[in-house]
Amino acid sequence: MVIVMMLCRDVKNPESICASLINESECIVLKPCIRFPPQSIIISGIKAFEAFRSGRNIAKVKAYEVLVRLLGERQIKTIINELTIVCNEAGIEGYTIILIHGNMHGRDLQKYVEYLIDLAKSHECNFMQLQSLNKYVHVCEVLRRIHHTIVECDDITAIGISGTSDIFLSK
């Protein structure tokens, strides 16, 4: 099993990428307008996949479960409200994150990644570089609003601690 994260701009129907995956692969689509450290997204995605598999999920939708795990807030309404405020204030159109927890079916990693890239391109995913996310508001701004704390936003990794309203931050 492998976790792959793809960043797309202007993809029309990212859910169709998920629907086209071969069996035993899971997929989560997020459409944020803020930037997250990639490590935080991957860890939150793994935790969300595991939560759904074990029945310990808080949210009914996998994308919301990732946000719960990422932001350390169990109230989905609070998360959505704060994300909406930050996104509206920034006035920036979002992008798409596609997380795939896949079974490589005996293929080597290179061939599996090539398969996923071809699949995404066939669904009109215009790939983005991580550096292009710098124009988006950092996740720290949302953490400040939800947890009412002062957080330095310089190159941090943030991850919510399951079952608590705490956040782990690391530089």
N, C-alpha and C positions, 0 to 999 in steps of 0.2 A: 504494500500500500504506500501511496505517496500523496503529499499535499502540494497542489499547484495553485498559485495565485496569478491571475491575469488582470491587467488594468486596461480598460477599453474606453475610448471616447466615441460617441455617436453610434454605439451599437443599438440597433432598433429593437431587437427582441432577445435580450440575453437569456431569458428563460428557455428559448429554443435550443441554445447551446447545451444547457443542462438536459433537456429532453432527448437530445441526440446522443448522449453518452452511452457507451456500452454498459451492460449490466454490471452490478456490483460497484458502481461509481456513484458518489453522492456529490451534490453541487449546491452552493449557496450563492445568491446574487445580492449584492449590496449596491445601492446607488447614493453614495454620500456626496456632500458638497464640502466636506472637510477632509484634511489629510490625516492619515493615521500612520504611525511607524509600521512598516511591513511586518516586523516581528510580532507586533501586537495583534495585527489582523490574523496572522497564521496561528498564533497561540489561541486566540479567541475562537477561531474557526475549528481548531482541533477540539477545544472544550465543548463547543456547540454540537459538533458531530457526535462526540461521546455522550453528551447529555441526552440527545434524541435517541441514541441507540439503547441507552440504559433506562430511559423513561424518567430521567431527572431534569428534563428541560423545564424552564420557567415560562418561556414564551411558546405560543402555538406555531409560530413561523420561524424557520431557521435563521433568517436574516435578523430578526429581532433578538433571537437568542445570542447571536454574535455580539450585538450591541449591548445586551445585558452583561455578557461576560467581559466585554471590552471596557465598558464605562462603570462597572461596579454599582449599578443601580437596578433594582428589581422592578421598579415601576416603569413599565413600557411607555405609559402616557407621559411621564416626566421626561424620558429620553426623547420621545418624538417632539414634545413641545420645545425643549431646549435646542434640539437640532434644528427645528424649523426657525426659531428665532435667530440663531447664529447664521444659518444659511440665508435667510432673508436680509439680515443686516449686511452680509458680505456681498449679496447680489451676484453671486457666481453660480453658473450652471454646474451641476454635478457631473460625475463620471461613473463608471461601472467597475466594481470589483467582482470578479468571478473566482470563487474558491472551489476547487475540485479535490475531493478525497477519493482517489481512484485506485482501482485494482489494475495493475499493468498487464494482467493476463499473460505472464511469461515473457513479455517484451522487455527489452532493456530500457532504461530510463530515457535515453536520447530519443528512441523511437516513440515512446509514449508521449513525450513532450512535443515532438513533431506532429503526432496525431492530434493532440489538443490544439496546437497552433493552427493547423490546417482546418480543424473543425471551427475554431473561433473565426478565422478569416472567411470561411464559407458562410458565416452568419454576419458578415460585415463588421466585425470587431476591428476598429482602428487602434492598435496597441499604443500604449503610452509608456514613456520612460518614467522611472521614479522621480527624476529631477523635475519633471513637468508638474508634479503635484505641489511644488513650492508656492504656486499662486493661490492655493486653497488655504482656508483658515485651519490652523493646527488644532488637533483634538484637545489640547490644553484649554482652549477657550470654552469648550463644552464641559470639561471636567470642572473648571472654575465655577461655572453656573450651576451644575448639579450638586457639587459637594461643598460649595461656598468656601473654597480654599484658594490659597495663592500657590500657583504652580509655575515654575520656570519652564518656558516652552522651547528651550534650546536643545534640539536633538535628543529628546527623551523617548524612552519606550514606556508605554503605560498599559497596564492590564488590570482589569477588575478582579478582585479576589472573590471566588465563588462563595455564596452564602452570606456575604457581608456587604456592607456599603463602602468597603475600603478599596483603595487603588494602590497598586505597586508601581512605583516609578523608578526608572533606572536610566542613567546616562550612558 
